[in-house]
Amino acid sequence: MTGAMPPRWRHAMGHAVGCRRRWSALPCAGLLFFVCVALWIAPVPAADLDEIRRRGELVWAADQEGGGPHVFADPDDPQRLTGFEVELAGMVAERLGVRARFQQGPWDRLPLLLGRSADCVINGIELTPVRQRDYHCSRPYFAYALQIVSRRDGPVDRPEKLLTPGPRGAWRVGVLTGSAAELEMRSRDPVAVAVSGFDGTLDSLEQVRAGVLDAAVLDDCIVTFYAERFPELRMVGRPFAGGVYTVLTARDTPQLSAAIDTAIGTLIADGSLENLYDRWRLAGRQQVLLVRDAAEVPPAPTRGLAQLLGATLPLLLRSAAMTIALALGSFPLAIAIGLVVAVGRQYGPRWLDRLLGCYVELLRGTPLLLQLYAIFFLLPRVGLPLPPVAAAIVGLALNYSAYESEIYRAGLKAVPRGQFEAALSLGMSRWQALRHVVVPQAVRVVMPPVTSDFIALFKDTSVCSAVTVMELTKRYSVLALGTGAIVELAAVTALLYLAMSWPLALLVRRFERRLERGGTTAAR
């Protein structure tokens, strides 16, 4: 077959083989990663008005985890969505002559669904210069302001207190990740305010009620909607730093964008929007007056690559240091716990083996995210609150200890039982035999897979953002959505992860080569 190929084909195949021999596995894997990222982020033509009318439905994206009064599951019928934006989406779709279909997505990533699985985003999206630049923003349909919430018996009783440090240092304030509240609070002096971002609106309120946070800052409509559920909390001061909500559509759907603007204008003119807000006790008349005369927001200027890196690289490096701290803090604990569990299962009594086996299966059989939630959100209810970083380290250590125990147990089984018995016959105690004879040999055998798990732990630290730890992946997500530089920051973030994990990969290969040489020498 090779002889029948054209000369340029044979030359290309020879060049490819040469490249395969010259390139190591890491650059090839990195190239594949960047190609996949580029293909995923590459613009996809969005469905415009004619296509939407042809299929007969308008797909609108929102995150029901955000809760009321926007989009949430009906308490009387959890299979049914309700909320003023659910009704608004139906009214807009009706004006377009189609039906509305809901698409679930994470709130801080909803704009990425445009042109992929959603036609528009309707979910309390605040009008900002960056969104004005990157998407088509409809005319406003709701006006909001920010509201500070604290415990009724808490020290934050005036908004001015958040301008200076408290008696224990910076005030601990919770916000919704990616919201205007987060932008507002992070713009303040970090000496006075330590901001924690949450993926759900109720998470910050729960932490304020539990005493983990001093205050939370949310949109005023959210605070008033959940006021009866949190009687222990109070609103501090008047709402401030207001803005408007907008419907996001893709830039390449001008007909759809114009039709949504027209539909909102019709809802304002015929009184439907005012009636909608009155049904939800959202001051319909005041809302209509505010959105009818809302001022336009100028587009954000486009920044060059050097300016972008100058502004974001220090933040990414600090978050990378947090990722390293989480890994270095949790993995030694995971190794120590895993070794104790493995020894107990292998050399302990039967009842201990069964008990530790349940421990391992429980941690391996439940998601790491759920375990972190249990540690961070449930322990404060029983009087054991943990700081976010401590909760993240404990959660990672416990989760990985189950996997490390199985690796060590395999290493202990690889050591012949006769060596343990021989050590006992020489007068050693069981503890001395394990410490000086069995465990050192088992550790030598399991070092490569243990080091590989350490590399995996670096990536799993990204889950810690669920407990408000701003590690590298979360920082990238926030910066990418805030600046619109998704591809550029993805490349920088990937390089930082490679810089952290590549030395460990070299260490794994070194251990493997040493084991191979040791096995060859023993065979001789």
C-alpha positions, 0 to 999 in steps of 0.5 A: 500500500505504501508504494502506491501512495503519491510521493507527497503522502509518503512524505507527510506520513514520514514527517508525522512519524518523525514528529511522534518520535520527537514530541513528548506526550505532554506537548501533544496532550497540551496541543490536543487540549487547546484544540478541544477548547478552541472547538468548544468555544468557537462561535456557533451560529445562533438560531434567529427569529425565523428558525425559532418560529419554524420550530415553534419554541423559544428556548430561554436559559436560567438557573433554578438554583438561584431561587425566588422570585426569579425562577424556582421549583413550586413548593406545592409541585416541585416538578413545576417551575414558577417565578416572575421570570418564568411568567415573563419568558412565557409572555415574551414567547407568546408575543413572538408567536411561539411557546417558551421552553426552559433550559437549566444552566449554572448562573455564572455561565448562562451566556455561554449557552447562547447559540448552543442550547438556548436562544436567550437568557432571562435570569436576573442578568444585570446590565454591565458594560462587559455584557453590553459589549459581548452580547445583545442586551435587551431593553431593561425589564426590571430595576434592582438595588443591592441590600445588606442583610445581617443577623438581628443580634449581629454587630453589622447594624449600619451600612457604614460599618462595612467601610472599616474593619470590624473588631475581629478584622475584615467583615465576612460578607457573602455574595452571589458569584458573578453578580453585581453584588460581588463586583460592588463588594470586591471593589471595596477595601479588602482590609475592611471586607472579606468577600465569599462568593456562593453559587446559590442565593440562599447559601449566603443567607444560611451562612449569615444565620449560622454565624459563619458570615457577618453579612450578605449582599443580595438584590433587594427583590431576593431579600424581600422574597425570602424575608419570612424564611429567615426571621433571624435576619434583618435588612441593614440600611437602604438599598444601594448601587442599583441597576437593571435586568436585561435579556441576553441574546447572541450578537448574530441574532439581530431579528430575535433581539429586535423582536424581544425588545418589541415584545418587552415594549408591548408588555410595558405599554399594555400594562402586562408587565405592571400586572406581572410585578404586582402579582409578585409584590414587586411594586409594578408601577414603580418598576415600569417607570424605572425600566421605561426611562432606563439609561443606556450603558456604553460598551466596555472598551476592548483591551490588548493582550498585554493589558489583559495579562497585566491586570489578571495574571497576578490574580491567577498566580495568587489563586494558583498558590491557593491551589498548591496550598490546598493540595499540599495541605490535604494530601499528606493528611490523606496519605496518613489516614489512608495508611492507618486505614490500610494497616487496620484492615489488613492486620487488625481484627475482623470487626475493625476491617468491616468498620474501616471498609464501611468508611472507605465505601462511604467516601468512595461512593459519594461525590466529593462535592457532597462531602464538602457541602456536608463539612462546610454547611452542616457542621456549623449547625451542630456547633462546629463551623470551619473556615472555608480553607480548612473545610476544603483541606479536610474534605479533600483529605478524607475523600482521598484517604479512602482511595489511598487506603486501597492503594496501600492495602494492595502494597501491603498484600504485595509484601510476603506474609512470611516477612511479617512472621519472620520479624515476629520470630526475631522478637519484634512486636507487631508494631515494630514489624509493621513499621520497620519491615512491612510498611517500608516495602509497601510504600516503595511499591505504591509510590508511583500510583500515590504520586499520580493521585497527587496530580489528580488532587490538583485538578480536584481542588477546583471543586473547593469553589463550592465552599467559597475558596477562590482557587485557580479554576474559579478565579479563571471562571470569574475573570473570563466572564468579567473580561470576556477573554475566555480563550486567552485566560483559558490558555494561561490557566492551562499553562499554570496547571501544567507548570504545577503538575509537570514536575510531579509527572517527572517524579512519577516517571523517576519512581517507575524507572527506579522500580524497574531497575530494582526489579531487574536487579532482584531478578538477577 
